[in-house]
Amino acid sequence: MLGVACLEEVKKRMSGKSFKIRAQHKAPVIGESLYLWAGNQVDLPKGHDSLQKREVTSRVDVYQLSTADWSSHLTRGTPPLGVIAYSCTTSHSNIYYFGGWCGQDLCYHNTLNVLNTIKMEWTSCSDAEQSLMKKGYGGMISLEFDGAEHLVIIGGIGSTPTVYHPQFQYDQLKTGRVRTNEQLLYNVSTGQFTVPSVSGQCCPSTDTFIIEKITTTGNRGVMFGGMVTVNGDGSTSTNSVYIFSVTHSIINWEILKPGAIPNEGLWPMERDHHASAIINGDSTSPTLVVIGGTDKRDQLVNEYSST
């Protein structure tokens, strides 16, 4: 996290500069660079696809953490159409993007694309798979196990799937959208998707949550908060914490309840659309930091929590 002195320096360097106002985007970090792409923007052209829309989404803004400088870069290749509420994770010099919403009607996507940040070039990793639900507002992290790197994609909300996998939940909402806890694995080396089995206390259908890699071990992650289904087709925010571990064919889940973690009186409040980070100390266990979001009443949360 940035200290006060650093924040003041950022303000000075940003004064007089104009940046796009955006929401429902991600800000992945590679080395000393933070990358901003797409999201919901005022100047995002309407329509599912157009030359104007491609032009807007072909630009990536980069923030240099060491110098507090912004720069804008025109990318090569074809950017994906899931420009809002996509899932995102990094691997070496690559940023992977999955799914997302185009901004129109129930137009969600299920393609996986990668941005090479050295060449600033887009590549499609897979064509749209009929067996993969088109969705946004889910989560994705990169994990290593069985000697290979995998992308783990969890949950989200989207259009009605063409294939229902029996080990997962698909909640039809009154908005016409479907909320799910569907889970996918993508082998980076082979370029293949697999649909794993689940065990343990699996998360329910959830969207707008956070997931983070627990970096002390290669194949574990943590999930917190998000929107879940109530009364059949309604929604509410949650403050549940799940730990999951992944193999090539199974994702095992464990729910943590108040009392399982020290300082249970500081258990964070229910929220969705929030941000998070994992902080690894030299002599402490990994700490999950959660900030912001909206609560059950759809009000902004100013609570800052760590677990």
Helices and strands as residue ranges (DSSP letters): H 4-14, E 22-23, E 29-30, E 33-37, E 40-41, H 51-57, E 59-64, E 69-74, E 87-91, E 94-98, E 112-116, E 121-124, E 135-136, E 139-145, E 148-158, E 170-172, E 178-187, E 192-194, E 197-200, E 206-207, E 210-213, E 220-224, E 227-230, E 234-237, E 241-246, E 250-256, G 264-266, E 275-279, E 287-291, E 304-306
